[in-house]
Amino acid sequence: MEQEMKFCQSCGMPLNEHVLGTNADGSKNEDYCMYCYQNGKFLQDCTMDEMIEHCAQFVDEVNKGLPQPITKEEYIGQMKMYFPHLKRWRKELTISDDKMPENPALAGVNELIAKMADTLPVAYISSVDEEGYPCTKAMLAPRVREGVKVFYFTTNTFSLRVAHYKANPKASIYFCDEKGFKGMMLRGTMEVLNDAKSKEMIWHEGDEQYYPGGVTDPNYCVLKFTATDGRFYSDFYPRSFVL
């Protein structure tokens, strides 16, 4: 079986046994190359953007392995998309409803989640089917939310999605602002609620068109999503956070 290619989690260069960095005890480090990491320490005290500028000077070397050459500016653009996923530069942020992020690059996350949930007409929810495949469906926007962590949706009790969540509560929801080119993905768990209080809480006038039996219709239920972490894309930059 062909071995999966690994890349330095600092500069992105392909890794093999000959270019691995070293840990403090002299053993090989599987995450970083020798040009970034030796004896358990990073060789450069730099920011991600500074590392990108450093790597950009090697675009001619990169072009040797490409079917069609790219410019230095194109290479920098690609790295700005790729580097935030690397271990050294990956940023996680814990946010709550009553505390703003300390990292300026992640400021406004609460507001962005709230605005997208409250203004976008459609949300996308994903479940895991019996074969382990992700399944995604467009839904009406959440009816109620508790801060930026808990969201309530209305759906059919006898739907395939409900069957998925009863078997496996792992879920994600996604909000997409196509005009603003922003995306927000939240991961967590989904509960299926059939109690009268939950059903009445999110019931809207006119829902009879979907559930003829009204709020007590047996085919009407509530999905309660509780987020654990997420990732958003805005201004051509992805960022991760935990809730």
GROMACS elastic network, one bead per residue, 0.5 to 0.9 nm:
[ bonds ]
;  ai    aj funct       b0    kb
    2     5     6  0.89737   500
    5    14     6  0.70461   500
    5    15     6  0.73353   500
    5    16     6  0.84478   500
    6     9     6  0.88627   500
    6    12     6  0.89140   500
    6    13     6  0.85447   500
    6    14     6  0.59323   500
    6    15     6  0.54187   500
    6    16     6  0.76694   500
    6    30     6  0.86268   500
    6    31     6  0.81104   500
    7    10     6  0.85587   500
    7    11     6  0.81289   500
    7    12     6  0.51865   500
    7    13     6  0.53255   500
    7    15     6  0.50864   500
    7    16     6  0.86351   500
    7    31     6  0.73998   500
    7    32     6  0.76981   500
    7    33     6  0.83391   500
    7    86     6  0.88647   500
    8    11     6  0.56634   500
    8    13     6  0.52957   500
    8    14     6  0.63056   500
    8    15     6  0.60675   500
    8    20     6  0.84391   500
    8    30     6  0.83514   500
    8    31     6  0.56749   500
    8    33     6  0.55191   500
    8    36     6  0.83252   500
    8    86     6  0.80149   500
    8    87     6  0.88422   500
    9    12     6  0.58501   500
    9    13     6  0.83110   500
    9    31     6  0.56407   500
    9    32     6  0.55694   500
    9    33     6  0.81638   500
    9    83     6  0.82784   500
    9    85     6  0.85124   500
    9    87     6  0.51196   500
    9    88     6  0.58532   500
    9    89     6  0.80723   500
   10    13     6  0.83720   500
   10    31     6  0.82822   500
   10    32     6  0.64141   500
   10    33     6  0.80041   500
   10    36     6  0.67513   500
   10    37     6  0.86530   500
   10    48     6  0.84585   500
   10    51     6  0.80890   500
   10    83     6  0.78002   500
   10    86     6  0.64045   500
   10    87     6  0.69944   500
   10    88     6  0.54014   500
   10    89     6  0.71803   500
   11    32     6  0.81939   500
   11    33     6  0.81392   500
   11    35     6  0.88146   500
   11    36     6  0.72974   500
   11    51     6  0.68702   500
   11    52     6  0.76384   500
   11    55     6  0.70402   500
   11    83     6  0.77620   500
   11    86     6  0.83665   500
   11    88     6  0.89815   500
   12    15     6  0.86428   500
   12    32     6  0.87966   500
   12    33     6  0.89408   500
   12    55     6  0.89215   500
   12    79     6  0.85258   500
   12    82     6  0.84443   500
   12    83     6  0.74038   500
   12    86     6  0.76152   500
   13    32     6  0.89968   500
   13    33     6  0.76692   500
   14    19     6  0.87913   500
   14    33     6  0.85085   500
   15    18     6  0.80131   500
   15    19     6  0.62451   500
   15    20     6  0.64854   500
   15    30     6  0.82439   500
   15    31     6  0.83065   500
   15    32     6  0.77849   500
   15    33     6  0.66270   500
   16    19     6  0.57423   500
   16    20     6  0.64342   500
   16    30     6  0.89642   500
   16    33     6  0.86510   500
   17    20     6  0.56728   500
   17    28     6  0.83716   500
   17    30     6  0.87649   500
   18    34     6  0.88318   500
   19    32     6  0.86122   500
   19    33     6  0.54550   500
   19    34     6  0.55383   500
   19    35     6  0.79711   500
   20    28     6  0.60863   500
   20    29     6  0.59803   500
   20    30     6  0.64760   500
   20    31     6  0.77618   500
   20    32     6  0.61494   500
   20    34     6  0.52780   500
   20    35     6  0.86080   500
   20    37     6  0.83949   500
   20    38     6  0.89347   500
   21    27     6  0.85071   500
   21    28     6  0.59004   500
   21    29     6  0.51792   500
   21    30     6  0.74710   500
   21    31     6  0.78933   500
   21    32     6  0.54476   500
   21    35     6  0.72192   500
   21    36     6  0.72083   500
   21    37     6  0.50761   500
   21    38     6  0.52271   500
   21    39     6  0.77326   500
   21    40     6  0.83125   500
   22    25     6  0.77859   500
   22    26     6  0.54603   500
   22    27     6  0.54590   500
   22    30     6  0.85326   500
   22    32     6  0.81931   500
   22    33     6  0.82197   500
   22    34     6  0.69331   500
   22    37     6  0.65499   500
   22    39     6  0.51350   500
   22    40     6  0.61642   500
   22    41     6  0.85229   500
   23    26     6  0.52207   500
   23    27     6  0.53389   500
   23    28     6  0.61004   500
   23    29     6  0.56945   500
   23    37     6  0.80203   500
   23    38     6  0.64142   500
   23    41     6  0.76088   500
   24    27     6  0.74108   500
   24    38     6  0.76528   500
   24    41     6  0.76102   500
   25    28     6  0.89056   500
   25    39     6  0.69992   500
   25    40     6  0.77389   500
   26    29     6  0.88316   500
   26    38     6  0.84755   500
   26    39     6  0.62253   500
   26    40     6  0.81976   500
   27    39     6  0.85517   500
   29    32     6  0.61399   500
   29    33     6  0.77991   500
   29    34     6  0.88399   500
   29    37     6  0.82646   500
   29    38     6  0.86120   500
   29    40     6  0.83755   500
   30    33     6  0.81148   500
   31    87     6  0.81712   500
   32    35     6  0.82251   500
   32    36     6  0.64574   500
   32    37     6  0.59214   500
   32    38     6  0.87485   500
   33    36     6  0.55274   500
   33    37     6  0.60129   500
   33    38     6  0.82382   500
   34    37     6  0.52567   500
   34    38     6  0.59063   500
   34    43     6  0.88720   500
   35    38     6  0.76742   500
   35    42     6  0.87276   500
   35    43     6  0.72369   500
   36    41     6  0.83617   500
   36    42     6  0.55603   500
   36    43     6  0.53607   500
   36    44     6  0.67272   500
   37    40     6  0.65936   500
   37    41     6  0.54774   500
   37    43     6  0.56417   500
   37    44     6  0.83715   500
   38    41     6  0.55090   500
   38    42     6  0.65027   500
   38    43     6  0.68310   500
   39    42     6  0.84475   500
   41    44     6  0.88629   500
   42    45     6  0.70845   500
   44    51     6  0.85807   500
   46    49     6  0.81015   500
   46    50     6  0.58980   500
   46    51     6  0.65331   500
   47    50     6  0.51377   500
   47    51     6  0.63001   500
   47    52     6  0.87091   500
   47    89     6  0.84029   500
   48    51     6  0.50629   500
   48    52     6  0.62465   500
   48    53     6  0.87507   500
   48    80     6  0.87231   500
   48    83     6  0.74392   500
   48    84     6  0.81324   500
   48    88     6  0.85703   500
   48    89     6  0.63459   500
   49    53     6  0.62935   500
   49    54     6  0.86362   500
   49    80     6  0.78563   500
   50    53     6  0.51064   500
   50    54     6  0.62207   500
   50    55     6  0.86863   500
   51    55     6  0.61560   500
   51    56     6  0.85459   500
   52    55     6  0.51104   500
   52    56     6  0.60419   500
   52    76     6  0.65608   500
   52    79     6  0.65195   500
   52    80     6  0.73907   500
   52    83     6  0.80757   500
   53    56     6  0.51144   500
   53    57     6  0.71139   500
   53    76     6  0.73239   500
   54    57     6  0.60102   500
   54    58     6  0.80380   500
   55    58     6  0.57170   500
   55    59     6  0.75815   500
   55    76     6  0.84364   500
   55    79     6  0.88750   500
   56    59     6  0.55535   500
   56    72     6  0.61252   500
   56    73     6  0.82243   500
   56    75     6  0.66252   500
   56    76     6  0.61415   500
   56    79     6  0.86597   500
   57    60     6  0.77358   500
   57    61     6  0.89430   500
   57    72     6  0.75534   500
   58    61     6  0.53890   500
   58    62     6  0.65134   500
   58    63     6  0.88773   500
   58    72     6  0.86837   500
   59    63     6  0.61341   500
   59    64     6  0.88704   500
   59    69     6  0.88995   500
   59    70     6  0.77703   500
   59    71     6  0.73911   500
   59    72     6  0.59864   500
   59    75     6  0.68795   500
   60    63     6  0.50867   500
   60    64     6  0.67137   500
   60    69     6  0.83277   500
   60    70     6  0.87375   500
   60    71     6  0.87798   500
   60    72     6  0.85261   500
   61    64     6  0.54504   500
   61    65     6  0.76650   500
   62    65     6  0.58729   500
   62    66     6  0.69748   500
   62    69     6  0.83667   500
   62    70     6  0.87258   500
   62    75     6  0.89677   500
   63    66     6  0.50052   500
   63    67     6  0.78733   500
   63    68     6  0.73710   500
   63    69     6  0.50291   500
   63    70     6  0.66807   500
   63    71     6  0.89013   500
   64    67     6  0.81434   500
   64    69     6  0.78359   500
   65    68     6  0.88220   500
   65    69     6  0.87274   500
   66    69     6  0.60324   500
   66    70     6  0.83168   500
   70    73     6  0.81422   500
   70    74     6  0.60205   500
   70    75     6  0.65374   500
   71    74     6  0.51349   500
   71    75     6  0.62244   500
   71    76     6  0.86713   500
   72    75     6  0.50259   500
   72    76     6  0.61986   500
   72    77     6  0.86370   500
   73    76     6  0.51067   500
   73    77     6  0.62384   500
   73    78     6  0.87245   500
   74    77     6  0.50202   500
   74    78     6  0.62651   500
   74    79     6  0.86899   500
   75    78     6  0.51045   500
   75    79     6  0.62238   500
   75    80     6  0.86568   500
   76    79     6  0.50937   500
   76    80     6  0.61741   500
   76    81     6  0.87719   500
   77    80     6  0.51900   500
   77    81     6  0.65855   500
   77    82     6  0.88412   500
   78    81     6  0.52456   500
   78    82     6  0.62199   500
   78    83     6  0.85241   500
   79    83     6  0.54850   500
   79    84     6  0.85401   500
   80    83     6  0.57185   500
   80    84     6  0.71152   500
   80   236     6  0.83942   500
   80   237     6  0.73433   500
   81    84     6  0.67162   500
   81    85     6  0.81162   500
   81   236     6  0.74080   500
   81   237     6  0.64908   500
   81   238     6  0.73541   500
   82    85     6  0.57901   500
   82    86     6  0.72778   500
   83    86     6  0.52337   500
   83    87     6  0.86300   500
   83    88     6  0.86726   500
   83    89     6  0.66342   500
   83    90     6  0.78798   500
   84    87     6  0.80395   500
   84    88     6  0.84242   500
   84    89     6  0.54038   500
   84    90     6  0.51161   500
   84    91     6  0.74132   500
   84   237     6  0.80996   500
   84   238     6  0.68531   500
   84   239     6  0.72159   500
   84   240     6  0.89418   500
   85    88     6  0.85796   500
   85    89     6  0.69801   500
   85    90     6  0.54779   500
   85    91     6  0.86175   500
   85   238     6  0.83899   500
   85   239     6  0.86978   500
   86    89     6  0.55667   500
   86    90     6  0.56737   500
   87    90     6  0.52526   500
   87    91     6  0.86260   500
   88    91     6  0.85370   500
   90   239     6  0.78668   500
   90   240     6  0.75245   500
   91   239     6  0.66763   500
   91   240     6  0.60253   500
   91   241     6  0.72792   500
   92   239     6  0.76951   500
   92   240     6  0.52683   500
   92   242     6  0.64470   500
   93   101     6  0.71796   500
   93   102     6  0.85851   500
   93   103     6  0.79186   500
   93   106     6  0.78148   500
   93   239     6  0.88596   500
   93   240     6  0.68255   500
   93   242     6  0.55812   500
   93   243     6  0.79406   500
   94   101     6  0.74273   500
   94   229     6  0.85556   500
   94   241     6  0.59458   500
   94   243     6  0.54888   500
   95    98     6  0.83029   500
   95    99     6  0.64329   500
   95   100     6  0.66462   500
   95   101     6  0.60478   500
   95   109     6  0.81471   500
   95   110     6  0.76080   500
   95   241     6  0.74069   500
   95   242     6  0.66567   500
   95   243     6  0.54323   500
   96    99     6  0.54219   500
   96   100     6  0.73016   500
   96   101     6  0.85079   500
   96   110     6  0.78192   500
   96   147     6  0.83383   500
   96   148     6  0.78727   500
   96   149     6  0.83498   500
   96   243     6  0.63552   500
   97   100     6  0.77492   500
   97   110     6  0.70548   500
   97   147     6  0.59056   500
   97   148     6  0.68702   500
   97   149     6  0.84684   500
   99   102     6  0.87449   500
  100   103     6  0.89368   500
  100   107     6  0.69303   500
  100   108     6  0.74897   500
  100   109     6  0.82774   500
  100   110     6  0.76232   500
  101   104     6  0.72230   500
  101   105     6  0.88848   500
  101   106     6  0.63727   500
  101   107     6  0.54946   500
  101   108     6  0.76058   500
  101   109     6  0.77210   500
  101   110     6  0.86731   500
  102   105     6  0.87774   500
  102   106     6  0.77996   500
  102   107     6  0.72524   500
  103   106     6  0.54554   500
  103   107     6  0.64091   500
  104   107     6  0.50282   500
  104   108     6  0.87150   500
  105   108     6  0.88747   500
  105   239     6  0.85987   500
  106   109     6  0.60947   500
  106   239     6  0.73545   500
  106   240     6  0.88614   500
  106   241     6  0.86252   500
  107   110     6  0.81041   500
  107   111     6  0.88857   500
  108   111     6  0.52082   500
  108   112     6  0.60944   500
  108   113     6  0.86919   500
  109   112     6  0.50754   500
  109   113     6  0.62215   500
  109   114     6  0.85842   500
  109   232     6  0.84106   500
  109   241     6  0.88639   500
  110   113     6  0.53721   500
  110   114     6  0.62286   500
  110   115     6  0.85788   500
  110   147     6  0.83451   500
  110   148     6  0.65065   500
  111   114     6  0.50938   500
  111   115     6  0.59082   500
  111   116     6  0.84910   500
  111   148     6  0.86606   500
  112   115     6  0.51623   500
  112   116     6  0.61110   500
  112   117     6  0.84777   500
  112   184     6  0.83850   500
  113   116     6  0.53896   500
  113   117     6  0.61147   500
  113   118     6  0.85390   500
  113   148     6  0.63315   500
  113   175     6  0.83805   500
  113   184     6  0.70338   500
  113   232     6  0.89430   500
  114   117     6  0.52017   500
  114   118     6  0.60002   500
  114   119     6  0.84688   500
  114   145     6  0.86638   500
  114   147     6  0.75113   500
  114   148     6  0.62250   500
  115   118     6  0.51838   500
  115   119     6  0.58879   500
  115   120     6  0.79931   500
  116   119     6  0.54199   500
  116   120     6  0.54740   500
  116   175     6  0.63526   500
  116   176     6  0.76302   500
  116   177     6  0.73037   500
  116   183     6  0.88475   500
  116   184     6  0.80797   500
  117   120     6  0.60564   500
  117   121     6  0.83760   500
  117   122     6  0.87334   500
  117   123     6  0.77718   500
  117   141     6  0.66773   500
  117   142     6  0.68284   500
  117   145     6  0.83018   500
  117   148     6  0.87707   500
  117   151     6  0.88234   500
  117   175     6  0.69800   500
  118   121     6  0.81540   500
  118   141     6  0.75076   500
  118   142     6  0.78335   500
  118   143     6  0.88020   500
  118   145     6  0.88396   500
  119   122     6  0.89832   500
  119   141     6  0.82894   500
  120   123     6  0.73307   500
  120   141     6  0.67281   500
  120   175     6  0.74439   500
  120   176     6  0.77571   500
  120   177     6  0.72802   500
  121   139     6  0.86228   500
  121   140     6  0.62030   500
  121   141     6  0.53071   500
  121   142     6  0.89337   500
  122   138     6  0.64584   500
  122   139     6  0.56170   500
  122   142     6  0.84814   500
  122   175     6  0.74691   500
  122   176     6  0.83149   500
  123   137     6  0.84263   500
  123   138     6  0.58169   500
  123   139     6  0.52112   500
  123   140     6  0.61195   500
  123   141     6  0.52365   500
  123   142     6  0.74738   500
  123   173     6  0.69085   500
  123   174     6  0.59085   500
  123   175     6  0.52459   500
  123   176     6  0.75060   500
  124   136     6  0.65070   500
  124   137     6  0.54946   500
  124   139     6  0.57640   500
  124   140     6  0.84823   500
  124   141     6  0.86149   500
  124   172     6  0.82771   500
  124   173     6  0.55000   500
  124   175     6  0.65271   500
  124   176     6  0.84766   500
  125   135     6  0.82341   500
  125   136     6  0.55613   500
  125   137     6  0.54906   500
  125   138     6  0.65324   500
  125   139     6  0.69717   500
  125   171     6  0.72413   500
  125   172     6  0.57780   500
  125   174     6  0.63547   500
  126   134     6  0.63948   500
  126   135     6  0.52591   500
  126   137     6  0.63844   500
  126   138     6  0.89914   500
  126   161     6  0.83828   500
  126   170     6  0.86667   500
  126   171     6  0.55490   500
  126   172     6  0.52178   500
  126   173     6  0.62560   500
  126   174     6  0.83469   500
  127   133     6  0.83017   500
  127   134     6  0.56960   500
  127   135     6  0.52415   500
  127   136     6  0.65572   500
  127   137     6  0.86806   500
  127   161     6  0.67432   500
  127   162     6  0.89373   500
  127   164     6  0.62169   500
  127   165     6  0.65372   500
  127   168     6  0.78496   500
  127   169     6  0.77411   500
  127   170     6  0.66509   500
  127   171     6  0.50795   500
  127   172     6  0.70904   500
  127   190     6  0.87088   500
  128   131     6  0.78536   500
  128   132     6  0.56047   500
  128   133     6  0.55097   500
  128   135     6  0.59851   500
  128   136     6  0.88777   500
  128   161     6  0.88078   500
  128   164     6  0.61848   500
  128   165     6  0.75816   500
  128   167     6  0.87603   500
  128   168     6  0.67003   500
  128   169     6  0.82602   500
  128   170     6  0.70363   500
  128   171     6  0.72868   500
  129   132     6  0.52852   500
  129   133     6  0.54449   500
  129   134     6  0.64257   500
  129   135     6  0.67435   500
  129   161     6  0.85835   500
  129   163     6  0.87203   500
  129   164     6  0.56322   500
  129   165     6  0.86366   500
  129   167     6  0.84521   500
  129   168     6  0.80195   500
  130   133     6  0.74779   500
  130   164     6  0.72836   500
  130   167     6  0.79579   500
  130   168     6  0.85600   500
  135   161     6  0.84258   500
  136   172     6  0.89645   500
  136   173     6  0.89114   500
  137   161     6  0.84432   500
  139   142     6  0.81890   500
  139   153     6  0.80418   500
  139   154     6  0.86352   500
  139   155     6  0.84889   500
  140   143     6  0.81701   500
  140   153     6  0.75888   500
  140   154     6  0.80050   500
  141   144     6  0.89573   500
  141   153     6  0.72635   500
  142   145     6  0.69173   500
  142   151     6  0.60238   500
  142   152     6  0.53612   500
  142   154     6  0.76693   500
  142   202     6  0.89967   500
  143   151     6  0.76343   500
  143   152     6  0.57649   500
  143   153     6  0.57356   500
  143   154     6  0.73273   500
  143   201     6  0.89059   500
  143   202     6  0.57241   500
  143   203     6  0.82216   500
  143   204     6  0.86345   500
  144   150     6  0.84326   500
  144   151     6  0.59770   500
  144   152     6  0.52413   500
  144   153     6  0.74712   500
  144   201     6  0.81936   500
  144   202     6  0.64993   500
  145   148     6  0.69927   500
  145   149     6  0.76293   500
  145   150     6  0.55035   500
  145   152     6  0.61061   500
  146   149     6  0.63004   500
  146   151     6  0.64340   500
  146   152     6  0.86729   500
  147   150     6  0.67128   500
  147   151     6  0.84843   500
  148   151     6  0.77710   500
  148   227     6  0.80831   500
  148   243     6  0.84078   500
  149   186     6  0.88031   500
  149   225     6  0.80142   500
  149   226     6  0.56875   500
  149   227     6  0.50359   500
  149   228     6  0.75055   500
  149   229     6  0.89200   500
  149   243     6  0.69005   500
  150   224     6  0.69509   500
  150   225     6  0.55493   500
  150   227     6  0.63357   500
  151   223     6  0.81022   500
  151   224     6  0.58204   500
  151   225     6  0.50998   500
  151   226     6  0.66360   500
  151   227     6  0.83760   500
  152   198     6  0.89825   500
  152   202     6  0.75185   500
  152   222     6  0.66730   500
  152   223     6  0.55622   500
  152   225     6  0.62819   500
  152   226     6  0.89886   500
  153   202     6  0.78384   500
  153   221     6  0.86700   500
  153   222     6  0.57681   500
  153   224     6  0.65564   500
  153   225     6  0.80432   500
  154   199     6  0.83027   500
  154   202     6  0.73793   500
  154   203     6  0.81398   500
  154   220     6  0.73355   500
  154   221     6  0.61552   500
  154   223     6  0.61547   500
  154   224     6  0.89794   500
  155   158     6  0.88388   500
  155   159     6  0.76523   500
  155   161     6  0.87686   500
  155   162     6  0.81818   500
  155   219     6  0.81956   500
  155   220     6  0.61943   500
  155   221     6  0.57413   500
  155   222     6  0.62039   500
  155   223     6  0.70440   500
  156   159     6  0.52981   500
  156   160     6  0.88555   500
  156   161     6  0.86471   500
  156   162     6  0.76022   500
  156   210     6  0.86823   500
  156   211     6  0.83675   500
  156   218     6  0.86768   500
  156   219     6  0.51803   500
  156   220     6  0.50628   500
  156   221     6  0.59948   500
  156   222     6  0.82755   500
  157   160     6  0.87695   500
  157   161     6  0.88662   500
  157   162     6  0.63505   500
  157   163     6  0.85042   500
  157   192     6  0.84132   500
  157   194     6  0.83659   500
  157   218     6  0.70274   500
  157   220     6  0.54517   500
  157   221     6  0.53080   500
  157   222     6  0.81876   500
  158   161     6  0.84327   500
  158   162     6  0.67995   500
  158   163     6  0.74744   500
  158   218     6  0.88595   500
  158   219     6  0.61893   500
  158   220     6  0.85218   500
  159   162     6  0.54370   500
  159   163     6  0.66581   500
  159   164     6  0.89404   500
  159   219     6  0.86712   500
  160   163     6  0.50766   500
  160   164     6  0.63164   500
  160   165     6  0.88468   500
  161   164     6  0.50784   500
  161   165     6  0.63682   500
  161   166     6  0.87086   500
  162   165     6  0.51649   500
  162   166     6  0.61577   500
  162   167     6  0.86493   500
  162   191     6  0.89151   500
  162   192     6  0.68167   500
  162   223     6  0.81950   500
  163   166     6  0.52191   500
  163   167     6  0.63686   500
  163   168     6  0.85839   500
  164   167     6  0.52533   500
  164   168     6  0.59168   500
  164   169     6  0.75184   500
  165   170     6  0.71038   500
  165   171     6  0.77283   500
  165   189     6  0.84287   500
  165   190     6  0.63320   500
  165   191     6  0.69973   500
  165   192     6  0.72248   500
  166   169     6  0.62445   500
  166   190     6  0.86332   500
  166   191     6  0.76292   500
  166   192     6  0.70568   500
  168   171     6  0.83314   500
  168   189     6  0.87038   500
  168   190     6  0.86683   500
  169   188     6  0.82816   500
  169   189     6  0.50866   500
  169   190     6  0.51090   500
  169   191     6  0.66224   500
  169   192     6  0.89228   500
  170   187     6  0.78951   500
  170   188     6  0.60651   500
  170   190     6  0.64649   500
  171   186     6  0.85672   500
  171   187     6  0.60472   500
  171   188     6  0.54507   500
  171   189     6  0.50643   500
  171   190     6  0.59108   500
  171   225     6  0.77817   500
  171   227     6  0.88394   500
  172   185     6  0.69149   500
  172   186     6  0.54406   500
  172   188     6  0.59394   500
  172   189     6  0.74030   500
  172   190     6  0.83160   500
  172   225     6  0.82130   500
  172   227     6  0.79834   500
  172   230     6  0.88531   500
  173   184     6  0.82399   500
  173   185     6  0.58336   500
  173   186     6  0.53386   500
  173   187     6  0.66663   500
  173   188     6  0.84650   500
  173   225     6  0.82328   500
  173   227     6  0.87887   500
  174   183     6  0.71876   500
  174   184     6  0.55639   500
  174   186     6  0.63763   500
  174   187     6  0.88850   500
  175   182     6  0.83489   500
  175   183     6  0.57559   500
  175   184     6  0.51049   500
  175   185     6  0.65492   500
  175   186     6  0.87438   500
  176   179     6  0.88925   500
  176   180     6  0.88034   500
  176   181     6  0.76596   500
  176   182     6  0.60255   500
  176   184     6  0.64799   500
  176   185     6  0.87163   500
  177   180     6  0.54239   500
  177   181     6  0.56804   500
  177   182     6  0.50268   500
  177   183     6  0.61362   500
  177   184     6  0.86537   500
  178   182     6  0.64827   500
  178   183     6  0.79753   500
  179   182     6  0.78776   500
  180   183     6  0.89164   500
  180   234     6  0.82242   500
  180   235     6  0.87434   500
  181   233     6  0.80141   500
  181   234     6  0.67527   500
  181   235     6  0.76344   500
  181   236     6  0.82166   500
  182   232     6  0.74246   500
  182   233     6  0.54241   500
  182   235     6  0.74759   500
  182   236     6  0.84722   500
  183   231     6  0.83493   500
  183   232     6  0.55343   500
  183   233     6  0.50647   500
  183   234     6  0.68209   500
  184   230     6  0.74036   500
  184   231     6  0.60621   500
  184   233     6  0.64731   500
  184   234     6  0.86974   500
  185   229     6  0.86259   500
  185   230     6  0.53894   500
  185   231     6  0.52652   500
  185   232     6  0.60585   500
  185   233     6  0.87534   500
  186   226     6  0.89492   500
  186   227     6  0.59489   500
  186   228     6  0.74404   500
  186   229     6  0.59226   500
  186   231     6  0.65719   500
  186   232     6  0.85009   500
  187   225     6  0.89452   500
  187   226     6  0.81259   500
  187   227     6  0.54310   500
  187   228     6  0.59099   500
  187   229     6  0.55030   500
  187   230     6  0.56584   500
  187   231     6  0.86077   500
  188   225     6  0.68815   500
  188   226     6  0.55185   500
  188   229     6  0.69507   500
  188   230     6  0.86519   500
  189   224     6  0.82012   500
  189   225     6  0.57158   500
  189   226     6  0.55058   500
  189   227     6  0.66931   500
  189   228     6  0.80236   500
  190   223     6  0.63726   500
  190   224     6  0.54817   500
  190   226     6  0.64971   500
  190   227     6  0.88517   500
  191   222     6  0.81400   500
  191   223     6  0.56707   500
  191   224     6  0.50069   500
  191   225     6  0.64422   500
  191   226     6  0.83021   500
  192   221     6  0.70615   500
  192   222     6  0.59097   500
  192   224     6  0.64833   500
  193   196     6  0.88838   500
  193   198     6  0.68385   500
  193   199     6  0.77821   500
  193   221     6  0.59911   500
  193   223     6  0.61534   500
  193   224     6  0.71236   500
  194   197     6  0.85967   500
  194   198     6  0.71016   500
  194   199     6  0.67400   500
  194   218     6  0.85383   500
  194   220     6  0.78542   500
  194   221     6  0.52302   500
  194   222     6  0.64283   500
  195   198     6  0.56782   500
  195   199     6  0.63995   500
  195   200     6  0.87788   500
  195   221     6  0.82538   500
  195   222     6  0.86495   500
  196   199     6  0.51421   500
  196   200     6  0.60264   500
  196   201     6  0.84637   500
  196   215     6  0.80265   500
  196   216     6  0.75455   500
  197   200     6  0.52828   500
  197   201     6  0.60806   500
  198   201     6  0.50692   500
  198   202     6  0.68014   500
  198   203     6  0.87253   500
  198   221     6  0.84072   500
  198   222     6  0.67936   500
  199   202     6  0.58560   500
  199   203     6  0.61492   500
  199   215     6  0.64801   500
  199   216     6  0.80497   500
  199   220     6  0.77746   500
  199   221     6  0.63824   500
  199   222     6  0.61655   500
  200   203     6  0.51379   500
  200   204     6  0.85635   500
  200   215     6  0.64831   500
  200   216     6  0.88594   500
  201   204     6  0.87889   500
  202   222     6  0.80116   500
  203   206     6  0.88516   500
  203   207     6  0.69785   500
  203   214     6  0.89030   500
  203   215     6  0.67884   500
  204   207     6  0.56960   500
  204   208     6  0.88125   500
  205   208     6  0.75632   500
  206   209     6  0.62202   500
  206   210     6  0.82759   500
  207   210     6  0.54715   500
  207   211     6  0.61565   500
  207   212     6  0.79705   500
  207   214     6  0.73238   500
  207   215     6  0.83903   500
  208   213     6  0.68882   500
  208   214     6  0.54850   500
  208   215     6  0.81708   500
  209   212     6  0.60523   500
  210   214     6  0.88168   500
  210   220     6  0.84862   500
  211   214     6  0.56472   500
  211   215     6  0.75953   500
  211   216     6  0.88260   500
  211   217     6  0.61067   500
  211   218     6  0.86192   500
  211   219     6  0.68857   500
  211   220     6  0.62873   500
  212   215     6  0.87914   500
  212   217     6  0.69505   500
  213   216     6  0.62341   500
  213   218     6  0.77101   500
  213   219     6  0.84421   500
  213   220     6  0.86474   500
  214   217     6  0.52609   500
  214   220     6  0.82215   500
  215   218     6  0.85557   500
  215   220     6  0.71046   500
  215   221     6  0.89134   500
  216   219     6  0.85154   500
  216   220     6  0.73124   500
  217   220     6  0.54173   500
  217   221     6  0.84945   500
  218   221     6  0.76069   500
  227   230     6  0.76537   500
  227   242     6  0.86208   500
  227   243     6  0.68034   500
  228   242     6  0.60616   500
  228   243     6  0.51782   500
  229   240     6  0.77184   500
  229   241     6  0.57276   500
  229   243     6  0.51431   500
  230   239     6  0.85643   500
  230   240     6  0.58391   500
  230   241     6  0.54434   500
  230   242     6  0.61470   500
  230   243     6  0.77262   500
  231   238     6  0.69568   500
  231   239     6  0.55626   500
  231   241     6  0.61126   500
  231   242     6  0.85862   500
  232   237     6  0.82863   500
  232   238     6  0.56216   500
  232   239     6  0.54920   500
  232   240     6  0.65492   500
  232   241     6  0.84185   500
  233   236     6  0.66089   500
  233   237     6  0.55447   500
  233   239     6  0.64957   500
  234   237     6  0.54372   500
  234   238     6  0.64966   500
  234   239     6  0.84066   500
  235   238     6  0.83675   500
